[in-house]
Amino acid sequence: MRLAVYCGSNMGSDPAFAEMATLIGRGLTERGIGIVYGGGRRGLMGVMADSALAAGGEVIGVIPEVLKTVEIVHSGCTELHVVANMHERKAMMTDLCDGFITIPGGIGTMDELFEALSWGLLGYHDKPCGLLNVGGYYDSLIAFLDGMVAAGFLRAQHRSNLIEADGLDALLEKFAAHVPAPTVVQVVREDL
């Protein structure tokens, strides 16, 4: 089993973010779960990869050529895939994993999270998508998604496809119990 982990290429301002990245790397390795991630050596990505590798874990990096050339690639990955662009990166990460975990990060992290969610809603995969809400970092995003439901732009059953937790153990327990909502296509057909 492998999980894709989406996280920042920066450290962020709260030391709890790096602590969570370390816990993810070590914790997944201790459970025999491999990691698929963006292939970087900086920020939370590097912290997570380093902690997993130090614990003897499998760490598969997927990095676009443009980022490899600026020398931010993690050279210690178990496997490293260099792809042409971000679209190929996200597609390969999806193919290589059995689920997605998002910890704090920036725009790229949000792009990855929302693409994984939307692909699931469209039926391109049925893998669990999780959000680790470290120190309340994602409170406003969670409220925004709930607001999308209230405004009628997101069905409550589809909102439930984003699994939230404050810790790794709780998230993995929810992953094990998760049943994906019907895809958008299935729901639209039912409405016709």
Stockholm file with secondary structure:
# STOCKHOLM 1.0

chainA/1-192         MRLAVYCGSNMGSDPAFAEMATLIGRGLTERGIGIVYGGGRRGLMGVMADSALAAGGEVIGVIPEVLKTVEIVHSGCTELHVVANMHERKAMMTDLCDGFITIPGGIGTMDELFEALSWGLLGYHDKPCGLLNVGGYYDSLIAFLDGMVAAGFLRAQHRSNLIEADGLDALLEKFAAHVPAPTVVQVVREDL
#=GR chainA/1-192 SS CEEEEECCSSCCSCHHHHHHHHHHHHHHHHTTCEEEECCBCSHHHHHHHHHHHHTTCCEEEEEEHHHHHTTCBCTTCSEEEEESSHHHHHHHHHHHCSCEEECSCCHHHHHHHHHHHHHHHTTSCCCCEEEECGGGTTHHHHHHHHHHHHTTSSCHHHHTTEEEESSHHHHHHHHHHCCCCCCHHHHHHHHC
#=GC SS_cons         CEEEEECCSSCCSCHHHHHHHHHHHHHHHHTTCEEEECCBCSHHHHHHHHHHHHTTCCEEEEEEHHHHHTTCBCTTCSEEEEESSHHHHHHHHHHHCSCEEECSCCHHHHHHHHHHHHHHHTTSCCCCEEEECGGGTTHHHHHHHHHHHHTTSSCHHHHTTEEEESSHHHHHHHHHHCCCCCCHHHHHHHHC
//
